[in-house]
């Protein structure tokens, strides 16, 4: 049985990272942050929309802004060779 995230990646999904800035009702002068990561398909982002629907129904906090990053390429990590020497002690 294949992992559901792997299956979603093969079907065109990519890693979505969303940074959500929000205010809680008990401290409206403090802007807080929450990070959400999931495998999702651009540009519809169905998992992000499902999470935000849950947020609106269940969480008593007002969203200020959402910043997203999405990587949809499936392949090996990129390696670049540079001339130089790095020493770790």
FENCORBEL-V394105 format. One record per helix or strand. SS is the DSSP state (H for helix, E for strand). FROM is the first residue (numbers start at 1). LEN is the number of residues. Records with the same first field share a line. If there is no record, write none. Layout:
SS = FROM-LEN, FROM-LEN
This chain:
H = 4-7, 46-13
E = 14-11, 27-14, 61-11
